[in-house]
Every structure is written in structure tokens, then in C-alpha cells.
Amino acid sequence: MLKLSQLLLNLTLALTFSATLALANESPTNAPSGEFNTVCPISGKPVDPKITTVYEGQTYAFAQDACRTKWLAERENSLYHKLGGKAAIDAAVESFYVKVLADSRIKHFFDDINMNKQRRKQKEFLSAAFGGPNPWTGKDMRKAHANLPGLNETHFNAVAENLQKTLEELKVPKDLIDQVMAIAASTKDAVLNKPVAK
């Protein structure tokens, strides 16, 4: 078994590279049309415009009350919500990239990247990965990292280290950091384009 520190490191790197590099050229397609979404995020059916809720300043509509109830319960129980939602993800990503861009092991991967766009995409990716209200619609990890020359485990671990340090500095509780790092670790093989186990 991996030690917790290695697991956390792997998760951080995976999430960072995923959101950082994979999202650099993607644009969001999950924004609600008009004032709110027209398809229920739970049932996939057309919404009833009278059944809505506001979450983090955005209105979401649902096909029926039971869908709204389920959606709200999912938000409340999500890692995203427990971490502090949009404000916490935004703060973590901003702090994280300060570290990444100062880290000689990995900063060269971002030389030609629009960092404003990169930060926005990273926030979208991490929000979705942690159970936020909007699903991720960008590139998958394999495609996003397929053409990064020399990307290897050392780089993945450097990203993970920076993510973990960021979360610790932001005083995120250890149990939540462990969950974040586990999610990040789960993307390692895809980020590094390792063969899929059969």
C-alpha cells in the first residue's frame, strides 16, 4: 500500500496537472442557458421553471421537487461543499499556482500557457472533481496530457506536493486533505498515460 504522504502527493499532482494543463484549451459548456438550466441535472428531463434553488449565486431548475431535494443533499454531502465551495476552491487554486510557477521542477510546463485561463479551468475541474454543482466537460486526463514531452512521475509528485502544501497552509482539515489527495492519486495513470489495466 502507498503511504498516505505518497497518496496525497499523487492526488495533488494528478489534480493539478489535470486541471492545469488539461483545461488550458477547453471552454465551459455547462453554463445554464438564460436564467437557469433547461434540463434537470438529476432526471435529465425538461425543468419546471417554478422548481428552482440558488446555490453560490447561480439558479438551478429541476423537473420535480424530489430532484431538487436530491441535488441539494448531494451538494451538502460533497467534498466541494465541505471544503468551502467556490470561494475555497478559488483561494486554493490561486495559492497553488504561486507555488507551481515558482517550482523549477514543473514551471516550464506553463511557459506558453495563458495563466488566467489556466486558473479558471483548474477551478472548474477541481470543483467538478470534488462534487461541485457543474459537471466537468473538458478533456479527459489522457488526452489532455498526451502531448507533454517528458512528463513523468517526478513531475506528477511535484504537483501533488504543491497541492498538499497549499491545502495545509489554508488550514484544511486533515481528513479532507486525505480525500482530496485520494482523488488526485486516482488520476495518476491517466495523467502519465500509463497503460490501462485489463
C-alpha positions as MATLAB code, in Angstrom:
seq = 'MLKLSQLLLNLTLALTFSATLALANESPTNAPSGEFNTVCPISGKPVDPKITTVYEGQTYAFAQDACRTKWLAERENSLYHKLGGKAAIDAAVESFYVKVLADSRIKHFFDDINMNKQRRKQKEFLSAAFGGPNPWTGKDMRKAHANLPGLNETHFNAVAENLQKTLEELKVPKDLIDQVMAIAASTKDAVLNKPVAK';
ca = [
       0.000    0.000    0.000;
       1.043    3.551   -0.648;
       1.917    5.650    2.346;
      -0.569    8.448    2.974;
       2.022   11.080    2.120;
       2.685    9.408   -1.244;
      -1.041    9.041   -1.881;
      -1.599   12.701   -1.121;
       1.293   13.672   -3.302;
      -0.044   11.621   -6.183;
      -3.517   13.122   -5.814;
      -2.218   16.643   -5.775;
      -0.149   16.156   -8.860;
      -2.942   14.474  -10.750;
      -5.460   17.146   -9.930;
      -3.049   19.915  -10.638;
      -1.871   18.658  -13.988;
      -5.395   17.638  -14.907;
      -6.894   20.973  -14.163;
      -3.863   22.983  -15.102;
      -2.816   21.550  -18.414;
      -5.845   19.563  -19.499;
      -8.139   22.506  -19.220;
      -5.987   25.158  -20.783;
      -7.715   24.947  -24.159;
     -11.225   23.969  -23.083;
     -14.281   26.186  -22.737;
     -17.177   25.549  -20.375;
     -20.322   24.111  -21.902;
     -22.238   23.504  -18.715;
     -23.391   27.036  -18.056;
     -27.145   27.331  -17.800;
     -28.891   28.991  -20.703;
     -30.874   32.112  -19.904;
     -31.566   32.495  -16.206;
     -31.223   28.812  -15.410;
     -30.703   25.367  -16.919;
     -33.417   23.847  -19.113;
     -32.601   20.180  -18.392;
     -32.888   18.769  -14.877;
     -29.411   17.807  -13.588;
     -30.909   14.813  -11.773;
     -33.533   13.328  -14.098;
     -32.378   14.659  -17.473;
     -35.944   15.792  -18.168;
     -37.126   19.319  -19.038;
     -37.287   21.546  -15.973;
     -40.291   23.120  -14.319;
     -39.284   26.810  -14.038;
     -41.149   27.011  -10.720;
     -38.885   24.413   -9.074;
     -35.548   26.133   -8.521;
     -32.867   26.745   -5.967;
     -29.970   29.180   -5.782;
     -26.537   27.811   -4.969;
     -23.482   30.082   -4.859;
     -25.391   32.810   -6.685;
     -26.492   30.617   -9.609;
     -30.074   29.459  -10.135;
     -30.682   25.778  -10.882;
     -34.032   24.393  -12.057;
     -35.425   20.861  -11.695;
     -38.128   18.652  -13.170;
     -39.704   17.921   -9.779;
     -39.299   18.653   -6.067;
     -37.679   15.263   -5.410;
     -34.912   16.123   -7.893;
     -34.222   19.419   -6.151;
     -34.124   17.675   -2.762;
     -31.672   15.061   -4.049;
     -29.468   17.668   -5.726;
     -29.286   19.790   -2.572;
     -28.400   16.729   -0.468;
     -25.615   15.860   -2.929;
     -24.234   19.388   -2.656;
     -24.314   19.356    1.137;
     -22.575   15.981    1.328;
     -19.963   16.749   -1.328;
     -16.271   17.257   -0.672;
     -16.659   20.511   -2.616;
     -19.145   21.863   -0.062;
     -17.135   20.576    2.918;
     -14.026   22.322    1.584;
     -15.913   25.620    1.465;
     -17.308   25.695   -2.061;
     -16.334   28.137   -4.787;
     -14.552   30.613   -2.525;
     -12.315   27.928   -1.046;
     -11.505   26.358   -4.427;
     -10.693   29.788   -5.863;
      -8.347   30.606   -2.960;
      -6.640   27.217   -3.158;
      -6.036   27.439   -6.916;
      -4.608   30.960   -6.673;
      -2.208   29.922   -3.907;
      -1.381   26.655   -5.641;
      -0.254   28.331   -8.867;
       2.045   30.684   -6.985;
       3.851   27.566   -5.790;
       3.723   25.753   -9.141;
       5.141   28.707  -11.081;
       7.990   29.002   -8.565;
       8.806   25.278   -8.665;
      11.755   24.648  -11.004;
      10.695   21.011  -11.446;
       7.429   21.899  -13.208;
       7.157   25.605  -14.017;
       8.444   25.064  -17.574;
       5.222   23.230  -18.452;
       3.432   26.576  -18.113;
       5.778   28.789  -20.121;
       3.361   29.172  -23.035;
       0.103   28.876  -21.079;
      -2.366   31.719  -20.533;
      -2.390   31.512  -16.751;
      -5.645   33.437  -16.289;
      -7.375   30.853  -18.457;
      -5.462   28.051  -16.757;
      -6.556   29.164  -13.279;
     -10.177   29.394  -14.419;
     -10.050   25.916  -15.946;
      -8.353   24.450  -12.880;
     -11.092   25.890  -10.684;
     -13.763   24.365  -12.928;
     -12.043   20.989  -12.969;
     -11.437   20.775   -9.234;
     -14.962   21.952   -8.482;
     -16.382   19.154  -10.625;
     -13.920   16.553   -9.295;
     -14.908   17.368   -5.713;
     -18.658   17.206   -6.346;
     -19.495   20.811   -7.201;
     -22.732   21.774   -8.922;
     -21.457   21.753  -12.515;
     -20.044   18.658  -14.244;
     -16.670   18.735  -15.970;
     -16.989   18.896  -19.741;
     -13.354   19.409  -20.703;
     -10.762   16.957  -21.992;
     -10.133   13.700  -20.188;
      -6.778   13.337  -18.454;
      -5.170   11.073  -21.046;
      -5.949   13.358  -23.971;
      -5.009   16.477  -22.040;
      -1.560   15.182  -21.154;
      -0.784   13.011  -24.180;
       1.491   15.561  -25.858;
       3.511   16.814  -22.907;
       7.100   15.847  -23.666;
       8.954   14.313  -20.755;
       6.024   14.324  -18.327;
       6.801   11.730  -15.691;
       6.208   10.624  -12.117;
       8.636   13.212  -10.736;
       6.519   15.989  -12.237;
       3.308   14.397  -11.005;
       4.743   14.201   -7.494;
       5.899   17.828   -7.610;
       2.382   18.973   -8.448;
       0.978   16.821   -5.660;
       3.442   18.253   -3.158;
       2.386   21.777   -4.078;
      -1.285   20.907   -3.766;
      -0.839   19.328   -0.368;
       1.219   22.292    0.896;
      -1.467   24.654   -0.345;
      -4.229   22.790    1.480;
      -2.177   22.604    4.669;
      -1.409   26.336    4.545;
      -5.115   27.048    4.097;
      -5.770   25.017    7.276;
      -7.939   22.440    5.527;
      -8.732   19.623    7.987;
      -6.542   16.545    7.520;
      -9.454   14.229    6.731;
     -10.499   16.494    3.849;
      -6.916   16.772    2.593;
      -6.762   12.976    2.585;
      -9.915   12.844    0.441;
      -8.530   15.422   -1.993;
      -5.262   13.572   -2.293;
      -7.029   10.252   -2.874;
      -8.944   11.773   -5.775;
      -5.746   13.217   -7.204;
      -3.928    9.901   -6.863;
      -6.699    8.185   -8.778;
      -5.782   10.199  -11.888;
      -2.068    9.401  -11.895;
      -2.091    6.630  -14.512;
      -4.258    8.693  -16.850;
      -2.144   11.838  -16.447;
       1.020    9.879  -17.123;
      -0.651    7.922  -19.934;
       0.174    4.569  -18.392;
      -1.467    1.512  -19.990;
      -4.969    0.740  -18.800;
      -5.054   -2.384  -16.625;
      -7.145   -5.183  -18.098;
];
